[in-house]
């Protein structure tokens, strides 16, 4: 069984991070695959150095030429199934493989809330013409199945997977009696000139319409009013088509005298090291479909605070492995966070248990295993 993965660009994002982990672990997990992408990006060199052979196939003026080139590439490599990561790529694959004995698989990584009229037309058309649609959470699958009246037999869930090896170098492999962690050699406290006693908090995620960093900013204002000495880092880039979300957060922090307590670090390639140094991780979402950043923070073994969006309840086992607060309710987040500051023992124990839980449930090996079962069926 040989699979061709279709990607758009190779920029840094949740989908690209997931696929890069899949490709790096493909050979070790007997996944026979190639990848075809349309646009370059900052992760291009990383993808090229993975164990999967990559082909760049950009659009040209004559779109029919793209279909011909894609069809020829798939035939020459003896592809059995094409796995698209976007509805547009699934549509392109469907056209290019007409008359061929190749199955089309589509993974939906997001919701359709922000789709254009054309995007929704493509989505509605292709969802009923693929052989299998994959969702990254049960919550997401139920949404699409109900809205588009899809055949339930063709709708499958494969939770995102994470290659936890990249975290092992940043962490001590065991928790001691004091539930403390070994400091990272790449010390962000030193970079930011912070004392070792400073409460160090953070979040990870690009500033786009999926996340709600402004709610975190409002929480930080309340935390400062409580005379808590803290420093908070936002890790994630300013996204061009939603730049106002980033600007609103910066302006809010400026207007409320928070910039001495906050840094906007932009996109970073040392997230595992950063997470390993935090005292706690705070996250807010409007409509994540999974939450890779949340799972990564749980894997590190630090206390996680996340709003009670359905998906977050799903991946944290209804709050068993993280602290859920009411969505867009910074007062509730503050209340629960102050409990953490009063006595951290229970929170740290929950965090240690969460690390074991997510490393078992959301490993990249388990992700690839579930994909292979779908391909083979």
C-alpha positions, 0 to 999 in steps of 0.5 A, a space after each residue: 500500500 503506497 500513499 501520496 500525501 498532498 499538502 498546500 504550503 510548508 509553513 509552520 502550523 499545526 497540520 505541518 508539524 503533525 505531518 513532519 512528525 509522520 514523515 520523520 517516523 514513516 520508515 520506522 513504522 513501515 509507512 510507504 509514502 511520498 508527499 506532493 506540495 504546491 508551495 514552499 515554506 519555512 519548514 521546506 528543508 525539514 520536510 526534505 530531510 525527512 524519510 519521505 520523498 517530496 515533490 514540489 508541484 506548483 500551480 501554473 497558468 494552465 490548471 489542466 496542466 497541473 492535473 496532468 502532471 499530478 496524475 502522471 506523478 501518481 501513476 509513475 509511483 504506483 500510488 494506491 491512495 491519495 491523502 489530502 490535508 485540505 478540501 482543495 487538494 482532495 478536489 484536485 486529487 479527485 479530478 486528477 484520478 478520475 478513471 484510476 483505481 486510487 482512493 481519496 482520503 481527506 483529513 479535516 484539520 479545522 472547522 468551516 466557520 471562516 470558509 469563503 462561499 467558494 471554500 464551502 462549495 468545494 467542501 460540500 462537494 468533495 466530502 461526499 466524493 472521498 472514500 474516507 474523511 478523517 477527523 482529529 476529534 470526535 467532537 469535530 466528526 459529529 459536527 461535520 457528520 450532522 451538518 453535511 449529512 454524511 455517511 457515518 461509515 466513511 467518517 473516521 477519527 484519528 487523533 493527532 499524534 506527537 513525536 515525544 522524542 523531541 521533548 525528552 531532551 528538555 526534560 528529566 525522565 522521572 519526577 522526584 519527590 518534590 515533583 520538580 523538573 530539571 532546568 533546560 540548558 537553553 534557559 529562556 529565563 536567562 534570555 528574558 533576564 528573569 529571576 529563578 523565583 519569578 512565576 513563569 507562565 506561557 501559551 503556544 499558538 499562532 494568532 489566528 481566528 482559532 485561538 483566543 489570546 485576548 482572554 488570556 490577556 484579560 486574565 493577566 490583568 486580573 492576576 497583576 491586580 492580585 499582586 502576583 509576581 509573574 512573567 508570561 510568554 506568548 509563543 506564536 506568529 502574527 498571521 497576515 490575514 488576521 493581524 488584528 488579533 495579534 495587534 489587539 493583544 499587544 495594544 491591550 497589554 500596553 494600555 493595561 501596563 502589562 508589557 513589563 510582564 509579557 513578551 510576544 516571542 513570535 514563532 519559535 523552533 524551541 517549543 519543547 525547551 520553552 514548555 519545560 521551563 514554564 511553571 504552568 501553561 494557559 490556553 484559550 480557544 474559540 474552536 480548536 479541533 484538537 489542540 496540539 499545543 495543549 497536548 504538548 504542554 501536558 506531555 511535558 508534565 506542567 499544570 495546564 489551564 484550558 477553557 472548557 471547549 468540547 474538544 478540550 474536554 475530550 482530549 483532557 478526559 473531561 478535565 481529569 488531566 488538566 484544569 478546565 475553566 469556563 470559556 471567555 471567563 477570566 474571573 473563573 480562570 483567575 479563581 482556579 489559578 489562585 488555587 494553584 498558587 495556594 497549594 501546587 501539590 495536587 496540580 503537579 500530581 495531576 500534571 505528572 499523570 497527564 504526561 503519562 496519559 498523553 504519551 500513551 494516547 497521542 503518540 505519533 506511533 499510535 497515530 500512524 498505526 491508526 492511519 495504516 488501518 484506514 488505508 488497509 481497510 
